[in-house]
Amino acid sequence: MTDGGSEATHLDLAGLKCPLPVLRTRKALRRMPSGAVLVVTCTDPMAVIDIPHLVQEEGDTLVAQAREAGRTTFTIRRRLTIPETVAENTRSTPH
């Protein structure tokens, strides 16, 4: 799957039960660069609550969520972060 010209990372968590899908999703997201796309597939019914909550908590974006044949697929975009050098240049200094 491509999204905006970049390849998405796929994480198949079918068969895992709560809390493993959300824990593995969090671990994968934290290893991804800013703007990257993660596609997660789960069979655990609690994932429809846990993963959107994780996405909001982490500041990432839930791009899509779909359910088909007992599987839920989440497409998540890693939050955009401002590089430290840009952040330093945007800080206001007292006059």
Contacts in CASP RR format, 6 or more apart in sequence:
PFRMAT RR
TARGET T0000
AUTHOR 0000-0000-0000
METHOD contacts of the structure
MODEL  1
MTDGGSEATHLDLAGLKCPLPVLRTRKALRRMPSGAVLVVTCTDPMAVID
IPHLVQEEGDTLVAQAREAGRTTFTIRRRLTIPETVAENTRSTPH
1 7 0 8 1.000
1 8 0 8 1.000
1 10 0 8 1.000
1 37 0 8 1.000
1 39 0 8 1.000
2 8 0 8 1.000
3 37 0 8 1.000
3 63 0 8 1.000
3 75 0 8 1.000
3 77 0 8 1.000
6 36 0 8 1.000
6 37 0 8 1.000
8 36 0 8 1.000
8 37 0 8 1.000
8 38 0 8 1.000
8 39 0 8 1.000
8 75 0 8 1.000
9 28 0 8 1.000
9 32 0 8 1.000
9 36 0 8 1.000
9 37 0 8 1.000
9 38 0 8 1.000
9 39 0 8 1.000
10 38 0 8 1.000
10 39 0 8 1.000
10 40 0 8 1.000
10 41 0 8 1.000
11 24 0 8 1.000
11 25 0 8 1.000
11 28 0 8 1.000
11 38 0 8 1.000
11 39 0 8 1.000
11 40 0 8 1.000
11 41 0 8 1.000
12 41 0 8 1.000
13 20 0 8 1.000
13 21 0 8 1.000
13 24 0 8 1.000
13 25 0 8 1.000
13 40 0 8 1.000
13 41 0 8 1.000
13 42 0 8 1.000
13 43 0 8 1.000
13 44 0 8 1.000
13 47 0 8 1.000
14 41 0 8 1.000
14 42 0 8 1.000
14 43 0 8 1.000
14 71 0 8 1.000
15 42 0 8 1.000
15 43 0 8 1.000
15 44 0 8 1.000
16 24 0 8 1.000
16 42 0 8 1.000
16 43 0 8 1.000
16 44 0 8 1.000
17 44 0 8 1.000
17 46 0 8 1.000
18 44 0 8 1.000
18 46 0 8 1.000
18 47 0 8 1.000
18 50 0 8 1.000
19 50 0 8 1.000
20 44 0 8 1.000
21 40 0 8 1.000
21 42 0 8 1.000
21 44 0 8 1.000
21 46 0 8 1.000
21 47 0 8 1.000
21 50 0 8 1.000
21 51 0 8 1.000
22 47 0 8 1.000
22 50 0 8 1.000
22 51 0 8 1.000
22 53 0 8 1.000
22 54 0 8 1.000
25 38 0 8 1.000
25 40 0 8 1.000
25 51 0 8 1.000
25 54 0 8 1.000
25 74 0 8 1.000
25 76 0 8 1.000
26 54 0 8 1.000
26 58 0 8 1.000
28 38 0 8 1.000
28 40 0 8 1.000
29 38 0 8 1.000
29 54 0 8 1.000
29 58 0 8 1.000
29 60 0 8 1.000
29 76 0 8 1.000
29 78 0 8 1.000
32 38 0 8 1.000
32 78 0 8 1.000
33 78 0 8 1.000
34 78 0 8 1.000
34 79 0 8 1.000
34 80 0 8 1.000
34 81 0 8 1.000
35 77 0 8 1.000
35 78 0 8 1.000
35 79 0 8 1.000
35 80 0 8 1.000
36 77 0 8 1.000
36 78 0 8 1.000
37 63 0 8 1.000
37 75 0 8 1.000
37 76 0 8 1.000
37 77 0 8 1.000
37 78 0 8 1.000
38 75 0 8 1.000
38 76 0 8 1.000
38 77 0 8 1.000
38 78 0 8 1.000
39 73 0 8 1.000
39 74 0 8 1.000
39 75 0 8 1.000
39 76 0 8 1.000
40 47 0 8 1.000
40 51 0 8 1.000
40 73 0 8 1.000
40 74 0 8 1.000
40 76 0 8 1.000
41 71 0 8 1.000
41 72 0 8 1.000
41 73 0 8 1.000
42 51 0 8 1.000
42 71 0 8 1.000
42 72 0 8 1.000
42 73 0 8 1.000
42 74 0 8 1.000
43 70 0 8 1.000
43 71 0 8 1.000
43 72 0 8 1.000
47 72 0 8 1.000
47 74 0 8 1.000
48 65 0 8 1.000
48 67 0 8 1.000
48 72 0 8 1.000
51 62 0 8 1.000
51 74 0 8 1.000
51 76 0 8 1.000
52 62 0 8 1.000
52 65 0 8 1.000
52 74 0 8 1.000
55 61 0 8 1.000
55 62 0 8 1.000
55 74 0 8 1.000
55 76 0 8 1.000
56 62 0 8 1.000
58 79 0 8 1.000
59 79 0 8 1.000
60 76 0 8 1.000
60 77 0 8 1.000
60 78 0 8 1.000
60 79 0 8 1.000
61 76 0 8 1.000
61 77 0 8 1.000
61 79 0 8 1.000
62 74 0 8 1.000
62 75 0 8 1.000
62 76 0 8 1.000
63 75 0 8 1.000
63 76 0 8 1.000
63 77 0 8 1.000
64 73 0 8 1.000
64 74 0 8 1.000
64 75 0 8 1.000
65 72 0 8 1.000
65 73 0 8 1.000
65 74 0 8 1.000
65 75 0 8 1.000
66 72 0 8 1.000
66 73 0 8 1.000
67 73 0 8 1.000
82 90 0 8 1.000
END
